[in-house]
Amino acid sequence: MSDSAKEIVLTGIGVSQGIVIGSAYLVQIELPGAPEYVLPPDQTEAEVTRFEQAVFQAKEEISGLKNKSDGLPKMSSSEDISFLLDAHLAMLSDSRLIRGVRHKIVQEGINAEWAVGQEVALIAEQFRQIKDQYIAARCDDVFAVGYRLIRILMNVPYMSLGDVPQGGIVLAREISPAEISLLGPRSLSGIATVHGGVAGHTAVMARSMGIPAVLGLSPTALESQYNGATAIVDGVGGRLVLNPTLTTLRIYEQKLQMLRRDRRELQKLAQLPALTADGVEIVLRANLEMPRELMDIKASGAKGVGLFRTEFMFMNRDELPSEEEQFEAIVEVVRAMKGEPVTIRTLDIGGDKPARALSAYLSKEANPALGMRAIRLSLKETQLLCTQFRAILRAGYFGPIRILLPMVTIASEVRNARSILMECHANLLKEKVPLSSELPPLGTMIEIPAAALSADSLAAVSDFFSLGTNDLIQYTVAIDRGNDQVAELFNPLNPAVLRLMEFSIQAGLRAGIPVSICGEMAADPKFTALLIGLGIREMSLGFDSLPRIKQCIRSLTIGKSNEHARHVMDQYDPDRIIQIVRNFR
């Protein structure tokens, strides 16, 4: 930190607990508006030369990235990256794009940046009109190459997420779940972004990976002067401190020591049972984003995996994962759990979780969060579901599994999925594939108000329920859970949400099926007594939050939790409910 640098404190939303001190790195800096001007006739040749130099530099950058990817372990992801970079290099050779830009500079007398933008837009529009979905999907590649050229021409620095040094703190406008999924374990020490909400998938993944994060910050965080500066991400207090003074550093170093001491104490609970003070067991399982978290999950003392999100297998690639690839990823988790159950959620792509590999199955939608996604996509394109079911069934030979269907609204969706599951199981038996003789339990996620309100009919066709409170809140109160502009309205204690949860839990209990919760409410200690009082006996949460929830459970009794839940459910004023929950001891 420079002695003359001024300390800046920005307040946002603390979405992942913890404090980290380190060097800040600006990534995904948005490109400023490209200049547009007409050239004097005697300057077109020099402009073509400037463009050719930018093309050369772009080739050098991509070749450097390709050399890095060639050094990665030989697996599908590294091969996909290498293939993509080869395609980008080809576009920078004597391609339609390069020829078109040269022509526009010479014939129309416009500057290189403007010419690149016009040519990219023209090619992209022509690609979109082609009926072949794979060709149409190449629009993204054209835009990527064009963006790189304009950035070089404008001399705008850029750092990708993958370029951030080990242990760096990322400052970004936003980070997508797909980008986080590319990171290795412990790659980043902290995240601070301008956009994002407490229940968005980026926040969920940050918590899952144990990375302190603050979202919803002022764009001041993205000023270039802070690139490389000392920064503090305070995921507890929801602050980003840039250029901290020595006094501030000492204060936060003391806070860090306290957090580490607290974490060591909590870790002593890892192998103790999650029993209430009056001896009732609450089963605590872990949410799993990617298999690389397995070691942390085992160390947390989780009783298996309550939610294994399978989307990571479909992200950052152009081709769908094969049955064998999916089997290998799933069986790794099943084996690692050593007999503890693993609940595998079928594919839920859409909204803020795009996947190029599925572009042939998904058209552009005005509101993808309410469109063709999750179980709807799986039942429309049954081959996708069959491939996934076959991989899951094969993995079930090596340990207990459960299958969870996302975004269910009506009972017929569960019945149709079960019919496909039975067919896949019968076919595998005919093929003499090693397989459990019994079908695994098939469960329903309750994350849409329609599902909650028809929970009785869903319970009749389901083997278990899992409450996905993140989406249930979002769809009930009409709030985008990843939108920082309305983050304060995303309220888990909204009376409508609580009533939908209570109705769903009671429907499951009446039908005699297990009911768990896998949303972020499960990871917040202030909700633990309420959830237990509502009838929840199974919870699935991020491994980093599990010890604290266990500590809370061990201090509660079922009687007090029931009384607390009744008190809350008698209220209709959200502010009064928040007050009761905060004051509960």
C-alpha positions, 0 to 999 in steps of 0.5 A: 500500500502506498503511503499516499493512497487513501483508504476507501470503505465500500458497503455491500452485501456479505454473502459468504462469511469470512474475512480475507486480506490480500491483493486486489485484481480487476477482472472483466473490466467492461469495454468503454464505448468504441470510438466511431469516426471517419478517416481522412483519405490519406490515413486509411493505409495507416489504419489498416496497419494499426488493425493488422498489428492488433490482429497480430497481438490477438494471435499472440495472446491466444497462442499464449493461452493455447500453450497454457491449455496444452500443459493441462492434464489431458481431460475433456475440459482441456481439450475443449479449451484447446479446440475453442482457442484453435477456432479463435485463431482461425478467425484471426487468419484470412477469415471473413471477419478480417477481410470484412474489416479491412474492406470497411476501413479502405472502402468506407474510410472508418476507424478500425474499432468501428469497422470491427464492431460493424462486421461482427454485428453483420456476421452474428446476424447472419449466423443467427438466421442459419437453422443449424443450432451449432452454427448459430451458437458460434455467434459467441465466438465471433463476439469474443474475437471481436471484443479482443480486437477492439480491446487491443485497438483501444489499449484497454487492459484485461484480466480474466478470472483464470489469470488472477494469481493464487490467493488473489482477491477478485474485483469484478462487475459480476462473476457467473456460476460458469466462471466460478466452476472453472476455478480450482480449489482455493484459487481465490481468497476473496470475491467482491462484485458490483452486481449479485444478491445473497441468494444468487447462484454466484453467492451460493457457489462462493459459500459452497467453496468457502470463499469470503464474498461481498456483492452489490458494491459501488462501481468505485471498486472497479476503478483501475487505481485499485488493481494490485492494491491491498484489499480486505473482503469482510464477508461478515460485515459486508464491506470491501476496504481498499488501501486499508490504513495500518490501523484498519489492518491491525483491527482486521487481523485481530478479527481474523484471529478470532474467526480462526479460533472460532472455526477451530472450536466449531471443527471439534463438533465435526464427528459429534452427532447433530442431536438436539438437547433432548436427544432428537437427531437432525440429519445434516448433509452437504450441498455439493457443487463440484467433486473437488469439494469432497475432502471438505465435505468429509471433514465437515462431518456431513452424513452424505450429500443432500444436493449434488448439483450436476450442472457443472458437467454441462458448463464451459463446453460445446458438446454434451457430456457422455453417459460415461463422463457423467457416470465417472463424475457421479461415482467418484462422489458415491465412492467418496461418501463410503455408504452415506447417501448421495442425492443427485439432482437432475439437470437444472440449466437456465436463468443465470446458469447458461450452457453452450453445450445445450444451445441446440435444445434451448432457444432465446427466451425473454425470461429464461428463469420462467422458460424451458429449463430443469424438468421441463427440458428433461421431459421434452428432450428425453434423451438428455434425461435418459443419459443422466438417469443411466449414469446415475443408476450405474453409479448407484451400484457403488453406494446408496443414491437418491434422485431429485427432480428440479422445478416440478409443478405437477404430479404428472412430471414426476410420474413421467420421469419415474416411467423413464427411470424404470425404462432406463433401469430395465434396459441396463439390466438387459445389457447386464450392466452391474446395477442395484436390483431396486430403483433409487428413491425419486424425490421432488424439489418444492421450489415453485409456489404451484408445487407447494400448493399442490404438495399433497398430490406431489407427495402421493407420487414422490419418495421424498421432498426437498425444499429449495427455498432460494427459488421458492422465495424468488418465485413467491415474492417476484424478486430476482434472487441475484439482483442487488437492486432488490436484494433487501426485498428477498425475505425468507421470513415473508409470511407467504413463503413460510406458509408455503413451506409449512404446507409442503412440510405437513403434506410430506409428513402426512404422506410419510415421506422424508422432507429435507431443506436444501436452500440457503435458509438451512445454512443460517443459524437464526432459522434453525429453530424455526425449521425444526419447529416446522417439522424439518428433520433433514437439512442440506447445506454448504460444508462451511456452514455445517459445524455452526448449524450443528452447534445451534441444533445441539443447543435447542430442544424440540419443545422450544423449537415447536413453540417458536415456530407456532409463535412465528406462524401466528404472525402476519407482519413480516417486521414482527416475524423478523423481530421474533426470529432475531430475538429467539434464544 
